[in-house]
Structure formats: C-alpha cells, structure tokens
Amino acid sequence: MTVCPQLAELERKIAADLTWIEAAPKAWIPARGGPEGAPVQDVVVIGAGLSGLSIGFGLKRQGVVNVLLLDSRAEGEEGPWLTCARMDTLRSPKHLAGPDLGVPSLTYRAWHEAIHGAEAWESVGKISREDWMEYLRWYRRVTGLAVRNETTLIAMEPYPDGLALSVEGPNGPERIYTRKVVLATGIEGAGGHSVPAIVSESLPRDAWTHSGERIDVTRLAGRDVGILGSSSSAFDWATAALRAGARSATLFGRATEFSRTEVLAWTNFPGFLGHFADLDDLRRWRFMRRFFDFKTPPTTEMFNAARAFPNFRLELGCPPERLGIEDGRIRLDTPRGRFDFDHLLLGTGYDIDLSRRPELANLVDDIALWSDRFVAPEGEADASLGRYPYLGRAFEFTEKVPGSAPHLANIHVFNNGAVPSLGPICNGITGLKYGVPRMVAALTKGLFLDDADRHYAELMAYDEVHFRADNLKK
C-alpha cells in the first residue's frame, strides 16, 4: 500500500504520541482456556464500524489486547457510509471529536490535512461520507485492531466462563468463546427496519426498498418513484433517485410541516452526555420522552438538492390511504388523489424490537425491557419507549426475572437500543467521546473483578527483585 509522505509522517507522529502518553500498557488479563482447550477472547465486539473500532482502540489503550472484532460486511464497507447512507455529507459538524479518543494526531482533521493540506480543511463545510469512510479504513490500519470481516453472529449461549458464540464466516460455521460481548451494531441493532403495515400487507416485496437496504440506484433510471417519509433519509432517497435518472420522485409526508430542530445539538454538553446514565429512572424516562418527540429534520443541503430537480414533487400532510398493484404499477391513493409509481422507497426509520434480532432469539425472553422495570406516571406512558432494553450502568442487559439469566451481564449494548438507559452516547459521533470511555471502563472493571482472586494469588507469589545490596561497602 502506497502512503503519501505527509500521511507517513502523521503515522510516525501517532506512534510517538501513543508512546508518550503510555497508550498501550502491557497486557494484564490472565489467559483462560475454553472447552477442550479452545482459545477464549476477553472481548468480542460485534460490528467494526465507527463504534466498534473506537471500542477496540479504547480497550487496547487499557492493555486489553485479547479482543476480536467481527463484522458481517466486506472489509472497507463496514457501517452505513458506502452501503445505505445516501447523504452527501455527515450531519455532524466537522470539528466534533470521535474515535481519536483524545489523541490529536488520530483525529479526522489530522488525516484530512495530511491528505489534502491544511488549507483544504478550512474550505470543508461538512465531512463527505466517502472521506469519512476512507478515514475509518485508515484508522483501522494504524490502530492495528484484529478484525474479521464477512462474519455474522448467529447466536449466543452461556458456558461456565462466559459466552459461546455461533458465527458464520467465509469458512463456514464456527464457535468462538469469549468472556464479554459488545453489540456495536448501529441504528438497527435493537430491532429492524420500520415498514408501515400498509406497505408490507399491500405490495410484493420487490416493489419497495427501505432506506436501510442496499440498492443499485441505477435501477431507478427512467422510472417514477414514490417516497414515504419526510425526514432526512427520505430526502436522501429523493436526491439519490433523481441523480440516478429517475423520471420523477414524489415525497409524501404525514406531517404538515418539517421538524426544524436537531435535538442532538442540545444534548452535546458534558453534563448531559457524561452523566445522563446517573439519573433516576423517572428523570431518564422524561428526558427520553422529550428527546424522541423531536423528529430528525432533513439537512438543508439534501433538501435543497432534491428541490433543485424540476421532476421532484413534495406532498406534505398527505399520508397514504391505500396501496396496491394495478396494471403492473404501484397505485397509491391519498387525500389528494391517486398517484402511480414504478417503485416505492421508504424513509420510515427503525423499530425497537429485540425479538427481530436473530442473534438474540434464544435470549430475548429473559431480557428486561423498560416496560418490565418502570411504571410511568399517569399521562406519561409511552409504549414505544417501553420496548427499549433496560440496561445496567455497564451497558449490560439485565434480567427480567432476577437470578434467571446471569449470563446477560456479559452482553453489553452499544447501539441505538442503549439510548434511554445511557443517553445518546452510543449512536453516532456526537456522544462517542463520552460513550466509548464509559464502555471501556465497564469492560475493564468487569474483567478485573472476575479475576480478582487470580490477581491476588499472583501478588502473593510476586517476588521480582528491584534492589540488590550486594555491592554496598561496609
């Protein structure tokens, strides 16, 4: 791999910086053996995107090196950036710190300036998603993390010293043993695509595509497309389809006006992101009810990009009333009349429903939800919020029935499902610098406490000589 001189110099600086701040202490966790002598990982992180890589690096900085990251996608395609994300740029401001974890030479800015020059940074408005993915590829390389791609977690079950993972990889089924698991599985990691019943019950599966799915947008060239939803992903869809040559794109929203507020901008201060998890249940519930009241608005850039096409049509306050196939096309009936399309695109978000996660199928009945642990005051009930998992302070699943499934404490959730319990510190760049250190501290605490007796035995046997008096003169 050819590296430009400026980037090579940056990588030398990173190596020096990490040495100077003692960022890679010696490994300290006693090795364990699994069934029939199988190796045991200390931590397996499911997902090698932004969050997974950051957690892997954070553990490495704490001397936890027996760590494996698994990702179902091919190398270089982790996360949404090149697969289902369709916006031109990230939503986050360019200056936000992320997976660097406080190391200036590991920031996106340092990488960007090394590649493009310092002046180029000043001209950046927001970071392009393609550049962001290139940065993450580079970050993975320079941090030296152990990642296995094209490997999918199928199931988890307890064994005496931790968890046995059933995975499917390039070489077929495999069993991996680990003490801890982190589910860094992104926005759909606690559920799946939200598909309105009117769509799933009325149209054949090949007639529609959700924004969380991959699609060759050139398939939309010369076709009329309808789009359900009015938030950011809907406008990303519209722009992508029209750029690909769609004959027309019509966007339908239930709301009569757009959300104007990005709630994450309010949450981005140390008190909230650092200590939301320390609030009592009632305050967390109330904060989250208000948090989820805010709908994500489209970005100004993608809104304007869609509106710039003369063949784009916007229908707010116009929900679908009936869908079906008629004469080989999609018929959509609305309060404003009938529309006909060749394909339907969904910008309808994601559902929280742990029962939709195949890897949790044999565990889900034991996992406590907020609805199991908290009774909302009168007038403050929220069924959708109640479906989120009720996590402990270490991001861990908790038991629906205390004592019935102690192995759940070894499964730590760093995806969208953790937000009501821990705050928005695990679902994007904004809270990452708060969420990753908290997760890493939780993992290292658990690993140390579980081995406390072994560490004590080592201390009792410790006799390394640091001083010799042999040469003292009498």
C-alpha positions as CSV (number, residue, x, y, z in Angstrom):
1,M,0.0,0.0,0.0
2,T,1.5,3.4,-1.1
3,V,1.2,6.1,1.6
4,C,1.8,9.7,0.7
5,P,4.8,11.4,2.6
6,Q,2.6,13.6,4.7
7,L,0.4,10.7,5.8
8,A,3.5,8.6,6.6
9,E,4.8,11.5,8.7
10,L,1.5,11.7,10.5
11,E,1.6,7.9,11.2
12,R,5.1,8.4,12.7
13,K,3.7,11.1,14.9
14,I,0.8,8.9,16.0
15,A,3.3,6.2,17.1
16,A,5.3,8.7,19.1
17,D,2.2,10.3,20.6
18,L,0.8,6.9,21.8
19,T,4.2,6.0,23.3
20,W,4.5,9.3,25.1
21,I,1.0,9.1,26.7
22,E,1.5,5.3,27.5
23,A,-1.4,4.5,25.4
24,A,-0.6,0.8,25.1
25,P,0.2,-0.6,28.6
26,K,1.2,-4.2,28.9
27,A,-1.4,-6.9,28.8
28,W,-2.6,-7.7,32.3
29,I,-5.5,-10.2,31.9
30,P,-4.8,-13.8,32.8
31,A,-5.3,-16.2,29.9
32,R,-8.2,-18.6,30.0
33,G,-8.9,-21.8,28.1
34,G,-12.3,-22.8,26.8
35,P,-13.9,-26.2,26.3
36,E,-11.4,-28.8,25.1
37,G,-8.6,-26.2,25.3
38,A,-10.3,-23.8,22.8
39,P,-9.0,-20.2,22.9
40,V,-11.1,-17.6,24.8
41,Q,-11.3,-14.0,23.8
42,D,-11.6,-11.5,26.6
43,V,-13.9,-9.3,24.5
44,V,-15.7,-9.9,21.1
45,V,-17.1,-6.7,19.6
46,I,-19.9,-7.3,17.1
47,G,-19.5,-4.6,14.5
48,A,-16.3,-3.0,13.1
49,G,-17.8,0.4,12.1
50,L,-17.3,3.7,13.9
51,S,-18.3,2.4,17.3
52,G,-16.7,-1.0,17.2
53,L,-13.3,0.4,16.1
54,S,-13.4,3.0,18.8
55,I,-14.2,0.5,21.5
56,G,-11.4,-1.8,20.2
57,F,-8.9,1.0,20.3
58,G,-10.1,2.1,23.8
59,L,-9.6,-1.4,25.1
60,K,-6.1,-1.6,23.5
61,R,-5.2,1.6,25.4
62,Q,-6.2,-0.1,28.6
63,G,-4.0,-3.1,28.0
64,V,-6.9,-5.4,26.9
65,V,-5.4,-7.0,23.8
66,N,-7.2,-10.3,23.5
67,V,-10.0,-8.6,21.6
68,L,-11.7,-9.6,18.3
69,L,-14.0,-7.5,16.2
70,L,-16.4,-9.2,13.9
71,D,-18.3,-7.6,11.0
72,S,-20.8,-9.1,8.6
73,R,-19.7,-6.9,5.7
74,A,-16.6,-7.0,3.5
75,E,-13.6,-5.0,4.5
76,G,-14.0,-1.3,3.8
77,E,-17.8,-1.5,3.7
78,E,-18.4,-1.5,7.5
79,G,-21.1,0.8,8.7
80,P,-23.7,2.6,6.6
81,W,-21.3,5.1,4.8
82,L,-20.9,3.3,1.5
83,T,-23.9,1.0,1.6
84,C,-27.2,2.5,2.7
85,A,-26.2,6.1,3.6
86,R,-27.1,8.4,0.7
87,M,-26.5,11.9,2.1
88,D,-23.6,13.8,0.6
89,T,-22.0,14.7,4.0
90,L,-22.2,13.8,7.6
91,R,-24.7,15.6,9.7
92,S,-22.2,16.3,12.5
93,P,-20.1,19.4,12.5
94,K,-16.6,18.8,11.2
95,H,-14.9,19.7,14.4
96,L,-16.5,17.0,16.6
97,A,-14.0,14.6,18.1
98,G,-14.7,10.9,17.5
99,P,-12.7,7.7,17.5
100,D,-9.5,9.5,18.2
101,L,-10.3,9.3,22.0
102,G,-8.3,12.4,22.7
103,V,-5.2,11.8,20.6
104,P,-5.0,14.9,18.3
105,S,-2.9,13.1,15.6
106,L,-5.6,10.5,15.2
107,T,-8.4,13.0,14.5
108,Y,-10.2,13.2,11.2
109,R,-8.8,16.7,10.8
110,A,-5.2,15.4,11.2
111,W,-5.9,12.8,8.5
112,H,-7.6,15.3,6.2
113,E,-4.8,17.8,6.4
114,A,-2.2,15.1,5.8
115,I,-4.1,14.0,2.6
116,H,-5.3,17.3,1.3
117,G,-3.4,20.0,3.0
118,A,-4.2,22.5,5.8
119,E,-5.9,25.0,3.5
120,A,-8.2,22.3,2.3
121,W,-9.5,21.8,5.8
122,E,-10.6,25.4,6.1
123,S,-12.8,25.0,3.0
124,V,-14.6,21.9,4.3
125,G,-18.2,22.7,5.4
126,K,-19.1,19.2,6.5
127,I,-17.2,15.9,6.0
128,S,-18.2,13.9,3.0
129,R,-19.3,10.4,3.8
130,E,-16.8,8.9,1.3
131,D,-13.9,10.8,3.0
132,W,-15.2,9.7,6.4
133,M,-15.1,6.0,5.3
134,E,-11.6,6.4,4.0
135,Y,-10.6,7.9,7.4
136,L,-12.1,4.9,9.2
137,R,-10.2,2.5,6.9
138,W,-7.0,4.3,7.8
139,Y,-7.9,4.4,11.5
140,R,-8.4,0.6,11.5
141,R,-5.0,0.1,9.9
142,V,-3.0,2.5,12.1
143,T,-4.6,1.2,15.4
144,G,-3.8,-2.4,14.4
145,L,-7.0,-3.9,15.6
146,A,-7.9,-7.6,15.0
147,V,-11.0,-7.6,12.7
148,R,-12.7,-10.5,10.9
149,N,-15.0,-9.4,8.1
150,E,-17.8,-11.3,6.4
151,T,-18.5,-13.0,9.7
152,T,-22.0,-12.9,11.1
153,L,-23.1,-13.6,14.7
154,I,-25.8,-16.2,14.6
155,A,-26.5,-17.0,18.3
156,M,-25.1,-16.7,21.8
157,E,-25.4,-19.0,24.7
158,P,-23.7,-19.3,28.1
159,Y,-20.9,-21.6,29.1
160,P,-19.3,-21.6,32.6
161,D,-16.7,-18.9,32.0
162,G,-18.6,-16.6,29.6
163,L,-20.4,-16.9,26.3
164,A,-20.2,-19.3,23.3
165,L,-20.8,-17.5,20.0
166,S,-22.1,-19.3,16.9
167,V,-20.8,-17.4,13.9
168,E,-20.9,-17.9,10.2
169,G,-17.9,-16.8,8.2
170,P,-16.1,-17.4,4.9
171,N,-15.1,-20.8,6.1
172,G,-18.5,-21.9,7.3
173,P,-19.9,-22.2,10.9
174,E,-17.6,-21.6,13.8
175,R,-17.7,-21.5,17.6
176,I,-16.0,-18.6,19.4
177,Y,-15.6,-18.4,23.1
178,T,-15.5,-15.1,24.9
179,R,-15.9,-13.5,28.4
180,K,-17.6,-10.4,27.2
181,V,-19.6,-9.4,24.1
182,V,-20.3,-5.8,22.9
183,L,-23.1,-5.3,20.4
184,A,-21.8,-2.3,18.4
185,T,-24.5,-2.9,15.8
186,G,-25.7,0.5,14.9
187,I,-29.1,2.0,14.4
188,E,-30.9,-1.2,13.7
189,G,-29.1,-3.3,16.3
190,A,-32.0,-3.4,18.7
191,G,-34.7,-4.1,16.1
192,G,-35.1,-3.6,12.4
193,H,-36.5,-1.5,9.6
194,S,-39.8,0.2,10.3
195,V,-42.1,-0.8,7.4
196,P,-45.7,0.5,7.6
197,A,-48.3,-2.2,7.5
198,I,-50.0,-0.6,4.5
199,V,-46.8,-1.3,2.6
200,S,-45.9,-4.8,3.8
201,E,-49.5,-6.0,3.5
202,S,-50.3,-4.5,0.2
203,L,-47.3,-4.7,-2.0
204,P,-45.0,-7.5,-3.2
205,R,-41.5,-7.4,-1.6
206,D,-39.8,-6.4,-4.8
207,A,-41.9,-3.3,-5.2
208,W,-40.3,-1.3,-2.3
209,T,-37.0,-0.7,-0.7
210,H,-36.2,0.6,2.8
211,S,-33.6,3.3,3.3
212,G,-31.6,0.8,5.4
213,E,-31.2,-1.5,2.5
214,R,-28.6,-1.5,-0.3
215,I,-29.9,-0.9,-3.8
216,D,-28.3,-0.2,-7.1
217,V,-29.9,3.2,-7.7
218,T,-29.3,2.9,-11.4
219,R,-32.3,0.6,-11.4
220,L,-34.4,3.7,-10.8
221,A,-33.4,5.4,-14.0
222,G,-36.3,6.3,-16.2
223,R,-38.8,5.2,-13.5
224,D,-41.4,7.1,-11.4
225,V,-40.7,6.6,-7.7
226,G,-42.7,7.4,-4.6
227,I,-41.1,8.1,-1.3
228,L,-42.8,7.7,2.1
229,G,-41.4,9.8,4.9
230,S,-40.3,13.4,5.3
231,S,-37.2,13.3,7.5
232,S,-33.5,13.1,6.4
233,S,-33.5,9.7,4.8
234,A,-36.5,10.5,2.6
235,F,-34.7,13.5,1.1
236,D,-31.5,11.4,0.7
237,W,-33.6,8.9,-1.2
238,A,-35.2,11.5,-3.4
239,T,-31.8,13.1,-4.3
240,A,-30.2,9.7,-5.0
241,A,-33.0,8.6,-7.2
242,L,-33.1,11.8,-9.2
243,R,-29.4,11.9,-9.7
244,A,-29.6,8.3,-10.9
245,G,-32.0,9.4,-13.6
246,A,-35.4,8.7,-12.2
247,R,-38.2,10.2,-14.3
248,S,-39.9,11.6,-11.3
249,A,-39.7,11.4,-7.5
250,T,-42.7,12.3,-5.3
251,L,-42.2,12.5,-1.5
252,F,-45.2,12.0,0.9
253,G,-45.2,13.1,4.5
254,R,-47.8,12.7,7.1
255,A,-46.7,15.9,8.9
256,T,-47.8,19.2,7.5
257,E,-44.5,20.8,8.2
258,F,-40.9,19.8,8.7
259,S,-39.2,19.4,12.0
260,R,-36.7,22.3,12.4
261,T,-34.7,21.2,15.4
262,E,-31.8,18.8,15.7
263,V,-32.1,17.6,19.3
264,L,-28.6,16.2,19.4
265,A,-27.3,19.8,19.2
266,W,-28.9,20.5,22.6
267,T,-27.6,17.3,24.2
268,N,-24.0,18.0,23.3
269,F,-22.6,19.1,26.6
270,P,-20.5,17.3,29.2
271,G,-23.2,17.2,32.0
272,F,-25.8,15.5,29.9
273,L,-23.7,13.1,27.8
274,G,-21.4,12.3,30.7
275,H,-24.0,11.8,33.4
276,F,-27.4,11.1,31.9
277,A,-27.0,7.5,33.0
278,D,-26.7,8.6,36.6
279,L,-30.2,10.0,36.7
280,D,-33.0,8.1,38.4
281,D,-35.5,6.2,36.2
282,L,-38.2,8.8,36.2
283,R,-35.9,11.6,35.0
284,R,-34.4,9.4,32.4
285,W,-37.9,8.5,31.2
286,R,-38.9,12.1,31.0
287,F,-35.8,13.2,29.2
288,M,-36.2,10.5,26.7
289,R,-39.9,11.1,26.0
290,R,-39.0,14.7,25.1
291,F,-35.8,13.5,23.2
292,F,-37.8,11.2,21.0
293,D,-40.5,13.9,20.4
294,F,-38.0,15.6,18.2
295,K,-38.0,14.2,14.6
296,T,-34.8,14.4,12.6
297,P,-35.1,17.1,10.1
298,P,-33.7,16.8,6.6
299,T,-30.3,18.6,6.1
300,T,-30.5,21.9,4.3
301,E,-28.1,20.6,1.7
302,M,-30.1,17.5,0.8
303,F,-33.4,19.3,1.0
304,N,-32.1,21.9,-1.5
305,A,-30.6,19.2,-3.7
306,A,-33.9,17.4,-4.1
307,R,-35.9,20.6,-4.6
308,A,-33.4,21.7,-7.4
309,F,-34.8,18.9,-9.6
310,P,-37.9,20.1,-11.7
311,N,-39.2,16.5,-11.5
312,F,-39.3,16.4,-7.7
313,R,-42.7,16.8,-6.1
314,L,-43.3,17.3,-2.4
315,E,-46.7,16.4,-0.8
316,L,-46.7,17.2,3.0
317,G,-49.8,16.4,5.1
318,C,-50.6,13.7,2.6
319,P,-50.5,10.2,4.2
320,P,-51.0,7.0,2.1
321,E,-54.6,5.7,2.4
322,R,-54.4,2.7,0.1
323,L,-51.7,0.9,-1.8
324,G,-51.8,-1.8,-4.4
325,I,-50.6,-3.1,-7.8
326,E,-52.7,-2.1,-10.8
327,D,-51.7,-2.7,-14.4
328,G,-48.2,-3.6,-13.3
329,R,-47.6,-0.4,-11.4
330,I,-47.9,0.8,-7.8
331,R,-51.1,2.6,-7.1
332,L,-51.1,5.0,-4.2
333,D,-54.3,6.6,-3.0
334,T,-54.1,9.7,-0.8
335,P,-56.3,12.5,0.4
336,R,-55.1,14.4,-2.7
337,G,-55.9,11.7,-5.2
338,R,-54.2,8.9,-6.9
339,F,-50.5,8.5,-7.8
340,D,-48.9,5.8,-9.8
341,F,-45.3,4.7,-9.5
342,D,-42.8,2.0,-10.6
343,H,-41.1,1.7,-7.3
344,L,-41.6,2.8,-3.7
345,L,-38.8,4.0,-1.4
346,L,-39.3,4.0,2.4
347,G,-37.7,6.7,4.6
348,T,-39.7,5.4,7.6
349,G,-37.0,4.8,10.2
350,Y,-36.4,1.9,12.5
351,D,-38.3,-0.1,15.1
352,I,-37.1,-1.2,18.5
353,D,-38.0,-4.8,18.9
354,L,-35.4,-7.2,20.3
355,S,-37.4,-10.2,19.0
356,R,-36.4,-9.2,15.5
357,R,-32.7,-9.8,16.2
358,P,-31.7,-13.4,15.2
359,E,-28.6,-13.3,17.4
360,L,-30.9,-12.7,20.5
361,A,-33.6,-15.3,19.6
362,N,-32.7,-17.7,22.5
363,L,-32.1,-14.9,25.0
364,V,-34.9,-12.3,24.3
365,D,-37.4,-13.8,26.7
366,D,-35.0,-13.3,29.6
367,I,-34.1,-9.7,28.8
368,A,-35.7,-6.9,30.8
369,L,-37.3,-4.0,28.9
370,W,-38.1,-0.6,30.3
371,S,-41.8,-1.7,30.4
372,D,-40.7,-4.5,32.8
373,R,-38.9,-2.2,35.2
374,F,-40.7,1.1,35.1
375,V,-44.3,2.2,35.6
376,A,-44.8,5.7,34.1
377,P,-46.8,8.3,36.0
378,E,-50.3,8.9,34.7
379,G,-50.3,10.7,31.4
380,E,-46.6,9.8,30.7
381,A,-46.9,6.3,29.3
382,D,-45.1,5.6,26.1
383,A,-45.3,2.1,24.6
384,S,-42.5,2.6,22.1
385,L,-40.1,3.8,24.8
386,G,-41.1,0.8,27.0
387,R,-39.8,-1.6,24.3
388,Y,-36.2,-0.5,24.8
389,P,-34.0,-2.8,26.8
390,Y,-33.5,-1.7,30.4
391,L,-29.7,-1.7,30.7
392,G,-27.4,-1.6,33.7
393,R,-24.7,1.1,34.2
394,A,-22.2,-1.1,32.3
395,F,-24.4,-1.1,29.2
396,E,-25.3,-4.7,30.1
397,F,-28.6,-6.5,29.5
398,T,-30.5,-7.1,32.8
399,E,-32.7,-10.0,33.7
400,K,-36.5,-9.9,33.5
401,V,-36.5,-12.3,36.5
402,P,-33.6,-11.6,38.8
403,G,-31.2,-14.6,39.0
404,S,-32.7,-16.4,36.0
405,A,-30.1,-15.5,33.4
406,P,-26.8,-14.2,34.9
407,H,-25.0,-14.6,31.6
408,L,-26.8,-11.5,30.3
409,A,-24.5,-9.3,32.3
410,N,-21.7,-10.3,29.9
411,I,-23.6,-8.9,26.9
412,H,-23.0,-5.1,26.6
413,V,-25.2,-3.0,24.2
414,F,-23.6,-0.1,22.3
415,N,-26.3,0.5,19.7
416,N,-29.5,2.5,19.4
417,G,-31.2,0.4,22.0
418,A,-29.0,1.8,24.8
419,V,-30.1,5.4,24.4
420,P,-32.9,5.5,27.1
421,S,-30.7,3.8,29.7
422,L,-27.3,5.5,29.0
423,G,-28.2,8.5,26.8
424,P,-27.2,9.4,23.2
425,I,-23.6,8.3,23.6
426,C,-23.6,5.2,21.5
427,N,-25.5,6.0,18.3
428,G,-23.2,8.4,16.4
429,I,-20.3,10.8,16.5
430,T,-21.8,13.3,18.9
431,G,-21.6,11.3,22.1
432,L,-18.8,8.9,21.1
433,K,-16.1,10.5,23.2
434,Y,-18.3,10.0,26.3
435,G,-19.7,6.6,25.4
436,V,-16.6,4.8,24.5
437,P,-14.6,5.6,27.7
438,R,-17.6,4.6,29.8
439,M,-18.0,1.3,27.9
440,V,-14.2,0.6,28.1
441,A,-14.2,1.3,31.9
442,A,-17.2,-1.0,32.3
443,L,-15.5,-3.8,30.5
444,T,-12.1,-3.5,32.2
445,K,-13.9,-3.3,35.6
446,G,-15.8,-6.5,34.9
447,L,-12.7,-8.3,33.7
448,F,-10.6,-7.3,36.7
449,L,-13.3,-8.1,39.3
450,D,-13.9,-11.5,37.8
451,D,-10.1,-12.3,38.0
452,A,-9.6,-10.6,41.4
453,D,-8.7,-13.9,43.2
454,R,-6.2,-14.8,40.4
455,H,-4.6,-11.3,40.6
456,Y,-4.4,-11.8,44.4
457,A,-2.7,-15.1,44.0
458,E,-0.2,-13.5,41.7
459,L,0.5,-10.8,44.2
460,M,1.1,-13.4,46.9
461,A,3.7,-15.1,44.7
462,Y,5.3,-11.9,43.5
463,D,9.0,-11.7,44.3
464,E,10.6,-9.8,41.5
465,V,13.9,-8.2,42.7
466,H,14.2,-4.4,42.2
467,F,17.0,-3.7,44.6
468,R,20.2,-5.5,45.4
469,A,22.5,-4.7,48.3
470,D,25.4,-6.9,47.1
471,N,27.8,-4.1,46.4
472,L,27.3,-2.0,49.5
473,K,30.6,-1.2,51.2
474,K,30.7,-1.9,54.9
